[in-house]
């Protein structure tokens, strides 16, 4: 199903009463002020960050790199690009680093100048926001349409129907005349559902056939790397894959992400990119993180175990969750907004999902955290059940 957003219609993110959802998770500073407690006392399930925290190798690299911050950072982040390319078994000409993958979402919007955009829903809100920033430079506002996925299908995306909505020759796309840019989050935020590599390849091939830019946000692909389409950029100039180091390696405060694309597309992005957006410490931290294979394996083991703990606990509490291929879960609880408020009063932050298209006040998202924190959350939820 295609749902079309127009300039004067209801925006993506509403502010329902009595709770006004944050546009993103992780704002521990605001809650700290509201409750009059220190930030360290807050348990943040609203941001999906590795419960193991910073790798020791990254801490050491940052300490060693602190002496170099008197100099400007390398504007091309060349050493980091080479390390990313080595990690992906690709050439560094395919890599462009940025200040988190969010910067690269906005960069892609500026560079591609889309006029008609297709986005699955529910999904990460920054795709629409990035496109809407173009209203000041385009003669007409970009037209955003949504391919809605449904709870009855576990929010899984049907690749064939999605491709039909991209096509210039189908009734579905007649709403938009044609689609020039598509954004897909895989695994998807906030549902945690992954589109299989086989289905993603179908979508990638369709994008190439239709000459439609396809931006695939793989911020959570570390949890299912076999489903990535990152290597496809070598033969598809219409594919841009975005990656983040902030989630898996707990580098949120340093902001580090990267785009992988055909060299022709990388050069297009570079024309619109500001200099020095990746600071020196982020560059050395990224290199150290990617080289730490032991941390990667330990993280996957811990998250797999704690995911099972959460699933077992949620089943006992008769709380519906959707199976996830990432380190977070979408929950359905009657009047979840009330639960969000009650948990906030106890210093526990979860993500109110009522401001996602396709979701309502009965949905919330929780991250997979340490065993201690997960057990605390389950305990508090049991009191509210």
C-alpha positions, 0 to 999 in steps of 0.5 A: 500500500502506498500512502502519500505525504503532501505539504499541508497534510499531517507530518510524520512525527505528531506530538500526542497528549499527554506525552510528547515523544522525543524524535529519537532515543538517548536524551538522558540529559533532559530526563536527568533535569526533569527527575533531578537525578544524575545522568548515571542513574538513568537506564536508557533502553531508548537507544540501542547501544552495545551493552559492553560499552567501549572496546578497551582497544578504542579507549587506548587509541583515544588516549594515544590520539589525544595529543594529535588534536592540535592539528586539523583532522584529515578531511578525507579520513584516509586511514579510516577509509582504508581500514573500512575497505579492508574490513569489507574486502573492497577498495577504499575508493568506494568509501566515504566517512561522515559524522555518523550515518545521519550526516550521510543521510542528509548528504545523500539528500542534498547530492541526489536532489530527489523529487519523488521519494519512496520510503517504507513505513514504519521506519527511521524518521530522518529520511523524510526530514532530510528530504524535506530540507530540500524545500528551500532549494527545489522549485517544488517540495519533494514528494514523499510516499510511503510503502506501509508494512503491517502488523499482521505481516510482522511488519515484513516488507514484500519485495515484489510489491515494493518493486512494483511501487518503484516501477514507472509502469504500474498503477502503484507508482501512478500516484507519484508518476515515477520514483527517483530515490528510495530509502530503506533501513535494513534491519529496520528501525523500529521493527527490527525486521530484516529484508533477506539478502535475496530480496534486497538483491531484487530491489537493488537490481530493480533500482539499477533497471529503473535508474532509481537511487537506492539508499540502504541504511545498514546501521544495524547490519552487524547483527546479521552481516550475511544479509548485507548488499554492500558489495553490490555497489561495485556494479551498481552506481545507483546503490548507496549503503550507509553504515554506522559504528556508533551502535555496535561499538558504543561510539555514539558521542564521537559520531562516526559512520560511512557510506559505501558506493560506486566511485562515480556516486562517491564523487557526487556525494563529495561535491556536497560534503562539508570538510572536517566533519569526522574529527581526529579521535573519531577516526582513530577510534573507528580504526581501532574498533574495526580491528577488534575482532574479539570484541565483535565476537564477545558482543554477539554472544552477549547480545544473543544471550540477553536477547533470549533473556528479554524474550523469555521475560516478555513471554512470561509477562504476556507482552507481545514483541516482534522477533528482531534481527537487531539489538532492540525489540518493538513491543505492543502494549495496550496504551504503551505511552502510559507505560513509557511515562511510568518507567520514566518516573523510575529513571528508565527510558524506553522509546515511545513509538507513537510518532512513527507512521504505521504505529500508534500509542500502543507501541514502544521499543526497547534495547537489549542491555546488560543482564542487570538492566534487562532484569530491572526492566522486566521487573518494572514491567511486571509491576505495571502488567 
